[in-house]
């Protein structure tokens, strides 16, 4: 009999496993994929740690979380400074003075930028901010919205911006300084040697079974542990009793190129609707790899259906209402802890996932 059965070897499951093992508990981790790490899994290709499921940049303001992850690996000094490309134009992100002065050549000072953006924000001044389009215009004006927000967002979510909830873009960084650092958190970096190395060390002392699906023999797995940590899809656990929650999926097309430097940046966002992918990731720049070749990944947003990999929850009113019904059922499960993005049906950054896993009562 195990003290804990952990369903899923991603960040949430790995942190719980690490804590439980340190308490002397017997822990089994099962993972339906053929590797640990969940979506932060990295694989070495051509001497480069490739982020197999999209770019993952660790950033946090939680000192306790930063200290915790640094127990397992050293983090480098990577700073997330993505580039936005539309047609043959390149712009710095997040939206800052470098962006504003290039879009509007007459903008030279923060005051110039604020006046220009304020003049464009006027079109929604008396309107209800009830969708993503009006929210974006209220933050950065129509020019930036049309160039750098609209196409990217509609590709990502598969809907027009006017049909998306406003909260999706409320975290949009806008800075009146010449600062290309996307995050304002105190701590930021990439694990040296890749995320897989970090998760491997978190899981030390736990038994791990890969290619193992909890739902293939649910009664058996429920019988072999005193407590279950579940990190899979919330609605799937309850056999979609109230209906299927909505997710978004992704497709990745990874190529090895015979050049040492393809785009000069880890992440380039393609904001035009004419390009089917949302971004191109050049993985070597995450860890400053000095190699003769490079590895790039085209990231395509995809609709989701049952059986597909779920990457993003769609937290609009309809889905949140449905998720609340499942969350109520989850509270009735006395020996199951639901944790992580999918099991809670909430959008979390990596540091929030880790913080939640550190704080849960075992």
Buried (B, 14 or more C-beta within 10 A) or exposed (E): EBBBBBBBBBBBBBBBBBBBBEEEBBBBBBBBBEBBBBBBBBBEBBEBBBBBBBBBBBBBEBEEBBEBBBEBBEBBEBBBBBBBBBEEEEBBBBBBBBBBBEBBEEBEEBEBBBEBBEEBBEEBEEEEBEBBBBBBBBBBBBBBBBBBBBBBBBBBBBBEBEEBBBEBBEEBBBBBEEBBBBBEBEBBBBBBBBBBBBBBBBBEBBEBEEEBBBEEEEEEBEEEBEBBBBBBBBBBBBEEEBEBBBBBBBEBEBEEEEEEEBBEBBBBBBBBEEBEBBBBBBBBBBBEBEEEBBBBBBBBBBEBEEEBEBBBBBBBEEBBEBBEBBBEBBEEEEEBBBBBBBBBBBBBBBBBBBBBBBEBEE
